[in-house]
Amino acid sequence: MKVIADAAAIERRYIWVYVSELPPSQMVEYGNVLPEPGSEAQWLESMSDEDGNYMLGIG
């Protein structure tokens, strides 16, 4: 919260954050339903080369 407030130069009261835990099966990233913990390698292998390279190229 402090980092966001400082970076945006606004007071903390103007920042709203909602945290909601969802199971991976209810989330999609890079056009694919997220894997269960421990299945990330298989998830990456199941992607097209284009999607996998895009994801790995971020950050």
Phi and psi restraints in degrees (value plus and minus 20) as a CYANA .aco file:
   2 LYS   PHI     -83.4   -43.4
   2 LYS   PSI     -61.5   -21.5
   3 VAL   PHI     -81.9   -41.9
   3 VAL   PSI     -63.7   -23.7
   4 ILE   PHI     -85.7   -45.7
   4 ILE   PSI     -65.8   -25.8
   5 ALA   PHI     -80.8   -40.8
   5 ALA   PSI     -63.8   -23.8
   6 ASP   PHI     -84.9   -44.9
   6 ASP   PSI     -65.4   -25.4
   7 ALA   PHI     -85.1   -45.1
   7 ALA   PSI     -56.6   -16.6
   8 ALA   PHI    -109.1   -69.1
   8 ALA   PSI     -25.9    14.1
   9 ALA   PHI      35.5    75.5
   9 ALA   PSI      26.1    66.1
  10 ILE   PHI    -151.0  -111.0
  10 ILE   PSI     143.1   183.1
  11 GLU   PHI     -97.2   -57.2
  11 GLU   PSI     129.3   169.3
  12 ARG   PHI     -79.1   -39.1
  12 ARG   PSI     -49.6    -9.6
  13 ARG   PHI     -83.8   -43.8
  13 ARG   PSI     -37.0     3.0
  14 TYR   PHI    -109.0   -69.0
  14 TYR   PSI     -19.7    20.3
  15 ILE   PHI    -125.3   -85.3
  15 ILE   PSI     107.5   147.5
  16 TRP   PHI    -137.5   -97.5
  16 TRP   PSI     112.8   152.8
  17 VAL   PHI    -151.3  -111.3
  17 VAL   PSI     113.4   153.4
  18 TYR   PHI    -138.6   -98.6
  18 TYR   PSI     105.0   145.0
  19 VAL   PHI    -129.4   -89.4
  19 VAL   PSI     104.0   144.0
  20 SER   PHI    -154.4  -114.4
  20 SER   PSI     102.3   142.3
  21 GLU   PHI    -106.2   -66.2
  21 GLU   PSI     104.4   144.4
  22 LEU   PHI    -141.4  -101.4
  22 LEU   PSI     124.5   164.5
  23 PRO   PHI     -90.2   -50.2
  23 PRO   PSI     131.4   171.4
  24 PRO   PHI     -73.4   -33.4
  24 PRO   PSI     -52.5   -12.5
  25 SER   PHI     -87.1   -47.1
  25 SER   PSI     -28.6    11.4
  26 GLN   PHI    -130.4   -90.4
  26 GLN   PSI      -2.7    37.3
  27 MET   PHI    -150.6  -110.6
  27 MET   PSI     126.6   166.6
  28 VAL   PHI    -147.1  -107.1
  28 VAL   PSI     111.5   151.5
  29 GLU   PHI    -154.6  -114.6
  29 GLU   PSI     121.0   161.0
  30 TYR   PHI      36.1    76.1
  30 TYR   PSI      11.8    51.8
  31 GLY   PHI      56.5    96.5
  31 GLY   PSI      -7.2    32.8
  32 ASN   PHI    -152.8  -112.8
  32 ASN   PSI     121.2   161.2
  33 VAL   PHI     -83.0   -43.0
  33 VAL   PSI     116.2   156.2
  34 LEU   PHI     -85.5   -45.5
  34 LEU   PSI     130.2   170.2
  35 PRO   PHI    -100.8   -60.8
  35 PRO   PSI     140.0   180.0
  36 GLU   PHI     -90.7   -50.7
  36 GLU   PSI     133.0   173.0
  37 PRO   PHI     -72.9   -32.9
  37 PRO   PSI     113.9   153.9
  38 GLY   PHI      74.7   114.7
  38 GLY   PSI     -31.1     8.9
  39 SER   PHI    -128.7   -88.7
  39 SER   PSI      -1.9    38.1
  40 GLU   PHI     -83.1   -43.1
  40 GLU   PSI     -60.2   -20.2
  41 ALA   PHI     -82.3   -42.3
  41 ALA   PSI     -64.6   -24.6
  42 GLN   PHI     -85.3   -45.3
  42 GLN   PSI     -56.6   -16.6
  43 TRP   PHI     -81.3   -41.3
  43 TRP   PSI     -66.9   -26.9
  44 LEU   PHI     -83.7   -43.7
  44 LEU   PSI     -61.6   -21.6
  45 GLU   PHI     -85.4   -45.4
  45 GLU   PSI     -48.0    -8.0
  46 SER   PHI     -97.4   -57.4
  46 SER   PSI     -34.0     6.0
  47 MET   PHI     -98.2   -58.2
  47 MET   PSI     138.0   178.0
  48 SER   PHI     -85.7   -45.7
  48 SER   PSI     137.4   177.4
  49 ASP   PHI     -78.0   -38.0
  49 ASP   PSI     -60.4   -20.4
  50 GLU   PHI     -81.1   -41.1
  50 GLU   PSI     -67.5   -27.5
  51 ASP   PHI     -87.5   -47.5
  51 ASP   PSI     -62.8   -22.8
  52 GLY   PHI     -83.2   -43.2
  52 GLY   PSI     -63.6   -23.6
  53 ASN   PHI     -85.5   -45.5
  53 ASN   PSI     -58.4   -18.4
  54 TYR   PHI     -81.6   -41.6
  54 TYR   PSI     -69.6   -29.6
  55 MET   PHI     -80.5   -40.5
  55 MET   PSI     -66.4   -26.4
  56 LEU   PHI     -89.0   -49.0
  56 LEU   PSI     -42.3    -2.3
  57 GLY   PHI    -101.8   -61.8
  57 GLY   PSI     -30.9     9.1
  58 ILE   PHI    -101.2   -61.2
  58 ILE   PSI     109.3   149.3
